[in-house]
Amino acid sequence: MEQFINFVKKEFAHVWRDKKTLLILFGMPVIQILIFGFALTNEVKNSEIIVMDQAKDQASQQIISRIAASRYFDIQSSVMNNKQMEAAFKKGKIKMAIVFPAGFNEALLHQRKAQIQILADASDPNTASMLTNYVSSIIQDYQNSIDKAAAIPYLIVPEVRMLYNPQLKGAHNFVPGVMALVLMLVCVMMTAISIVKEKETGTMEILLVSPFSPLLVILSKAVPYLFLSLINVASILLLSVYVLDLPVNGSVALLFVESTLFIITCLSLGIFISVKTDSQQMAMLISLMGMFLPTVLFSGFMFPIENMPYPLQLISNLVPAKWFYLIVKSIMIKGLGFSAIWKETLILGGITLGLLVVSLKSFKIRLA
């Protein structure tokens, strides 16, 4: 029993001496509770939409007022033609568009029937379904309010179209997210562990004193995982097309170029973790916990970022998986080209460059 107690004391002393372990034991749960408490919600609110009111009559204005008053929607602007509406969808600025045809109020009064066209971006099927349900409910409430004062009931028929994903398949949303998650975990964890393993076994010192450049030693550890990750991208795309029946509507070459950029980002993170850690267990734990949670929470494929508090929305801009997810969804689902994703590519490239510089600089400082 005395020996057991001594071992327990030794483990406690070891934990209290290790600041990194203390941070993981006490800091990580607090951060997780805060993030989960604010970010985890399936409710869709403050969704950006546009309205194309070709009628501009009393009925259309009343419905628009009710939609604007709802906390679920944020009407960005009013457009007057289909070209402007299509451009807004392609840029990802809106989730839905509502079109009132000309003579809406007249048709409602004389024909007792009028149509409203609702167009939703179904590349995220869950959000599209909820938004269309919200709008349909608002229209139904308006219809019920005018039915009370009418001798003959009016009928408003919403015409709903799901763009990019008519069948509302979940694969259209989670395949780009899973691709970002897999690449992030595999690249970061494997790169970090492979380098730390050399440090643990003592072979890293031998490599560093060899005629080979230390910088090339680190890069040579990362290059194999670049090619392995590209194979992962190819396998995910093949499974998506032939198993999940999810076509790649955009350029496959562009998708691989963007994937390569994201993989370099992940490899840079792996190098940085390996420089800061001295054990495989620590490197694996940081890679899993530190990369998995931000990717799931802040990439946008599971939880809408616009639902989060503004400080968390700012933090999400620093997560590379968010921009890669937007890029993959734009190429695969919407079939867009580089002209539509150059901003996301530029931001991801800036994050990549910053991480690469910081990682290599940290490695040089460690050598010194």
For each residue, the residues with C-beta under 8 A, 3 or more apart:
1: 4 5
2: 5 6
3: 6 7
4: 1 7 8
5: 1 2 8 9
6: 2 3 9 10
7: 3 4 10 11
8: 4 5 11 12
9: 5 6 12 13
10: 6 7 13 14
11: 7 8 14 15
12: 8 9 15 16
13: 9 10 16 17
14: 10 11 17 18
15: 11 12 18 21 22 25
16: 12 13 22
17: 13 14
18: 14 15 21 22
19: 22 23
20: 23 24 277 282
21: 15 18 24 25
22: 15 16 18 19 25 26 27
23: 19 20 26 27 28
24: 20 21 27 28 285 286 289
25: 15 21 22 28 29
26: 22 23 29 30
27: 22 23 24 30 31
28: 23 24 25 31 32 289
29: 25 26 32 33
30: 26 27 33 34
31: 27 28 34 35
32: 28 29 35 36 293
33: 29 30 36 37
34: 30 31 37 38
35: 31 32 38 39 293 297 312
36: 32 33 39 40 297
37: 33 34 40
38: 34 35 308 309 312
39: 35 36 297 298 303 307 308 312
40: 36 37 297 303
41: 303 307
42: 126 303
43: 307
44: 47 72 127 130 131 134 304 307
45: 71 72 306 307
46: 71 72 73 74 306 307
47: 44 72 73 74 95 96 127 131 306
48: 74 76 93 94 95 306
49: 67 73 74 75 76 94 95 96 97 98 131
50: 75 76 77 78 79 85 88 94 97 98
51: 64 67 75 78 79 97 98 99 100
52: 78 79 80 81 82 85 97 98 99 100
53: 56 60 61 64 78 100
54: 80 99 100 101 102 104
55: 59 60 100 101 102 103 104 105
56: 53 60 61
57: 60 61 103 104 105 106
58: 61 62 105
59: 55 62 63 104 105 108 114
60: 53 55 56 57 63 64 100 104 105
61: 53 56 57 58 64 65
62: 58 59 65 66 142
63: 59 60 66 67 100 116 138 139 142
64: 51 53 60 61 67 68 75 98 100
65: 61 62 68 69
66: 62 63 69 70 138 141 142
67: 49 51 63 64 70 73 75 98 135 138
68: 64 65 73 75
69: 65 66
70: 66 67 73 134 138
71: 45 46
72: 44 45 46 47 131 134
73: 46 47 49 67 68 70 131 134 135
74: 46 47 48 49
75: 49 50 51 64 67 68 78
76: 48 49 50 88 93 94
77: 50
78: 50 51 52 53 75
79: 50 51 52 84 85 88 97
80: 52 54 84
81: 52 84 85
82: 52 85 86
83: 86 87
84: 79 80 81 87 88
85: 50 52 79 81 82 88 89 97 99 119
86: 82 83 89 90
87: 83 84 90 91
88: 50 76 79 84 85 91 93 94 97
89: 85 86 92 94 97 119 121 163
90: 86 87 334 336 340
91: 87 88 340
92: 89 121 326 330
93: 48 76 88
94: 48 49 50 76 88 89 97 121
95: 47 48 49 120 121 124 127 128 131
96: 47 49 118 119 120 121 128 131 132 135
97: 49 50 51 52 79 85 88 89 94 118 119
98: 49 50 51 52 64 67 116 117 118 119 135
99: 51 52 54 85 116 117 118 119
100: 51 52 53 54 55 60 63 64 104 116
101: 54 55 104 107 114 115 116 117
102: 54 55
103: 55 57 106 107
104: 54 55 57 59 60 100 101 107 108 114 116
105: 55 57 58 59 60 108 109 114
106: 57 103 109 110
107: 101 103 104 110 111 113 114 115
108: 59 104 105 111 112 113 114 154 156
109: 105 106 112
110: 106 107
111: 107 108 114
112: 108 109 152 153 154 155
113: 107 108 154 155 156 157
114: 59 101 104 105 107 108 111 154 155 156 157
115: 101 107 156 157 158 159
116: 63 98 99 100 101 104 139 156 157 158 159
117: 98 99 101 158 159 161
118: 96 97 98 99 132 135 136 158 159 160 161
119: 85 89 96 97 98 99 161 163
120: 95 96 128 131 132 160 161 162 163
121: 89 92 94 95 96 124 127 128 163 164
122: 125 128 162 163 164 165 166 168 172
123: 163 164 165 172 173 329 333 334
124: 95 121 127 128 172 173
125: 122 128 129 162 165 168 169 170 172 173
126: 42 129 130 170 173
127: 44 47 95 121 124 130 131 304
128: 95 96 120 121 122 124 125 131 132 162 165 168
129: 125 126 132 133 168
130: 44 126 127 133 134
131: 44 47 49 72 73 95 96 120 127 128 134 135
132: 96 118 120 128 129 135 136 158 160
133: 129 130 136 137
134: 44 70 72 73 130 131 137 138
135: 67 73 96 98 118 131 132 138 139 158
136: 118 132 133 139 140 158 160
137: 133 134 140 141
138: 63 66 67 70 134 135 141 142
139: 63 116 135 136 142 143 156 158
140: 136 137 143 144
141: 66 137 138 144 145
142: 62 63 66 138 139 145 146 156
143: 139 140 146 147 154 155 156
144: 140 141 147 148
145: 141 142 148
146: 142 143 149 150 154
147: 143 144 150 153 154
148: 144 145
149: 146
150: 146 147 153 154
151:
152: 112
153: 112 147 150
154: 108 112 113 114 143 146 147 150
155: 112 113 114 143
156: 108 113 114 115 116 139 142 143
157: 113 114 115 116
158: 115 116 117 118 132 135 136 139
159: 115 116 117 118
160: 118 120 132 136
161: 117 118 119 120 166
162: 120 122 125 128 165 166 167 168
163: 89 119 120 121 122 123
164: 121 122 123 172 333 334
165: 122 123 125 128 162 168 169 172 333
166: 122 161 162
167: 162
168: 122 125 128 129 162 165
169: 125 165 172 244 245 246
170: 125 126 173 174
171: 174 175 240 244 245 246
172: 122 123 124 125 164 165 169 175 246 333
173: 123 124 125 126 170 176 177 301 329
174: 170 171 177 178 301
175: 171 172 178 179 236 240 244 246 332
176: 173 179 180 301 325 328 329 332 333
177: 173 174 180 181 299 300 301 302 325
178: 174 175 181 182 236 301
179: 175 176 182 183 233 236 259 324 328
180: 176 177 183 184 262 295 299 301 321 324 325 328
181: 177 178 184 185 292 295 296 299 321
182: 178 179 185 186 232 236
183: 179 180 186 187 229 232 233 259 262 263 266 324
184: 180 181 187 188 266 291 292 295 320 321
185: 181 182 188 189 287 288 291 292 295
186: 182 183 189 190 225 228 229 232 266
187: 183 184 190 191 225 226 229 263 266 267 269 270
188: 184 185 191 192 266 267 269 270 273 287 291
189: 185 186 192 193 270 283 284 287 288 291
190: 186 187 193 194 225 228 270
191: 187 188 194 195 221 222 225 266 267 270 271 273 274
192: 188 189 195 196 270 271 273 274 277 283 284 286 287
193: 189 190 196 197 274 280 283 284 287
194: 190 191 197 198 221 225 274
195: 191 192 198 199 204 218 221 270 271 274
196: 192 193 199 200 274 277 278 279 280 282 283
197: 193 194 200 201 280
198: 194 195 201 203 204 207 221
199: 195 196 202 204 274 278
200: 196 197 278 279 280
201: 197 198 204
202: 199 205 206
203: 198 206 207
204: 195 198 199 201 207 208 217
205: 202 208 209
206: 202 203 209 210
207: 198 203 204 210 212 214 217
208: 204 205 214 217 367
209: 205 206
210: 206 207
211:
212: 207 216 217
213: 216 217
214: 207 208 217 218 363 367
215: 218 219 360 363 364
216: 212 213 219 220
217: 204 207 208 212 213 214 220 221
218: 195 214 215 221 222 271 360 363
219: 215 216 222 223
220: 216 217 223
221: 191 194 195 198 217 218 224
222: 191 218 219 225 226 267 270 271
223: 219 220 226 227
224: 221 227 228
225: 186 187 190 191 194 222 228 229 263 267 270
226: 187 222 223 229 230 260 263 264 267
227: 223 224 230 231
228: 186 190 224 225 231 232
229: 183 186 187 225 226 232 233 259 263 266
230: 226 227 233 234 256 259 260 263
231: 227 228 234 235
232: 182 183 186 228 229 235 236
233: 179 183 229 230 236 237 255 256 259
234: 230 231 237 238
235: 231 232 238 239
236: 175 178 179 182 232 233 239 240
237: 233 234 240 241 248 252 255
238: 234 235 241 242
239: 235 236 242 243 244
240: 171 175 236 237 243 244 246 248 332
241: 237 238 244 245 246 247 248
242: 238 239 245
243: 239 240
244: 169 171 175 239 240 241
245: 169 171 241 242
246: 169 171 172 175 240 241 332
247: 241
248: 237 240 241 252 255 331 332
249: 331 332 333 334 335
250: 254 255 330 331 332 334 335 336 337
251: 254 255 331 337
252: 237 248 255 256
253: 256 257
254: 250 251 257 258 331 337 338
255: 233 237 248 250 251 252 258 259 328 331 332
256: 230 233 252 253 259 260
257: 253 254 260 261
258: 254 255 261 262 324 327 328 331 341 345 348
259: 179 183 229 230 233 255 256 262 263 324 328
260: 226 230 256 257 263 264
261: 257 258 264 265 345 348 349 352
262: 180 183 258 259 265 266 320 321 324 348 352
263: 183 187 225 226 229 230 259 260 266 267
264: 226 260 261 267 268 352 356
265: 261 262 268 269 320 324 348 351 352 355
266: 183 184 186 187 188 191 229 262 263 269 270 320
267: 187 188 191 222 225 226 263 264 270 271
268: 264 265 271 272 352 355 356 358 359
269: 187 188 265 266 272 273 291 355 359
270: 187 188 189 190 191 192 195 222 225 266 267 273 274 287
271: 191 192 195 218 222 267 268 274 275 359 360 363
272: 268 269 275 276 355 358 359 362
273: 188 191 192 269 270 276 277 283 286 287 290
274: 191 192 193 194 195 196 199 270 271 277 283
275: 271 272 359 362 363 366
276: 272 273 362
277: 20 192 196 273 274 282 283 286
278: 196 199 200 282
279: 196 200 282 283
280: 193 196 197 200 283 284
281: 284 285
282: 20 196 277 278 279 285 286
283: 189 192 193 196 273 274 277 279 280 286 287
284: 189 192 193 280 281 287 288
285: 24 281 282 288 289
286: 24 192 273 277 282 283 289 290
287: 185 188 189 192 193 270 273 283 284 290 291
288: 185 189 284 285 291 292
289: 24 28 285 286 292 293
290: 273 286 287 293 294
291: 184 185 188 189 269 287 288 294 295
292: 181 184 185 288 289 295 296
293: 32 35 289 290 296 297
294: 290 291 297 298 299 319 321
295: 180 181 184 185 291 292 298 299 319 321
296: 181 292 293 299 302
297: 35 36 39 40 293 294 302 303
298: 39 294 295 305 312 315 316 319 321 322
299: 177 180 181 294 295 296 302 316 319 321 322 324 325
300: 177 303 304 305 316 322 325 326
301: 173 174 176 177 178 180 325
302: 177 296 297 299
303: 39 40 41 42 297 300 307 308
304: 44 127 300 307 308
305: 298 300 308 312 313 316 322
306: 45 46 47 48 313
307: 39 41 43 44 45 46 303 304
308: 38 39 303 304 305 312 313 316
309: 38 312 313
310: 313 314
311: 314 315
312: 35 38 39 298 305 308 309 315 316
313: 305 306 308 309 310 316 317
314: 310 311 317
315: 298 311 312 318 319
316: 298 299 300 305 308 312 313 319 322
317: 313 314 322 347
318: 315 351
319: 294 295 298 299 315 316 322 323
320: 184 262 265 266 323 324 348 351 352
321: 180 181 184 262 294 295 298 299 324 325
322: 298 299 300 305 316 317 319 325 326
323: 319 320 326 327 344 345 347 348 351
324: 179 180 183 258 259 262 265 299 320 321 327 328 348
325: 176 177 180 299 300 301 321 322 328 329
326: 92 300 322 323 329 330 341 344
327: 258 323 324 330 331 341 344 345 348
328: 176 179 180 255 258 259 324 325 331 332
329: 123 173 176 325 326 332 333 334
330: 92 250 326 327 333 334 336 340 341 344
331: 248 249 250 251 254 255 258 327 328 334 335 336 341
332: 175 176 240 246 248 249 250 255 328 329
333: 123 164 165 172 176 249 329 330
334: 90 123 164 249 250 329 330 331 340
335: 249 250 331
336: 90 250 330 331 339 340 341
337: 250 251 254 340 341
338: 254 341 342 345
339: 336 342
340: 90 91 330 334 336 337
341: 258 326 327 330 331 336 337 338 344 345
342: 338 339 345 346
343: 346 347
344: 323 326 327 330 341 347 348
345: 258 261 323 327 338 341 342 348 349
346: 342 343 349 350
347: 317 323 343 344 350 351
348: 258 261 262 265 320 323 324 327 344 345 351 352
349: 261 345 346 352 353
350: 346 347 353 354
351: 265 318 320 323 347 348 354 355
352: 261 262 264 265 268 320 348 349 355 356
353: 349 350 356 357
354: 350 351 357 358
355: 265 268 269 272 351 352 358 359
356: 264 268 352 353 359 360
357: 353 354 360 361
358: 268 272 354 355 361 362
359: 268 269 271 272 275 355 356 362 363
360: 215 218 271 356 357 363 364
361: 357 358 364 365
362: 272 275 276 358 359 365 366
363: 214 215 218 271 275 359 360 366 367
364: 215 360 361 367 368
365: 361 362 368
366: 275 362 363
367: 208 214 363 364
368: 364 365
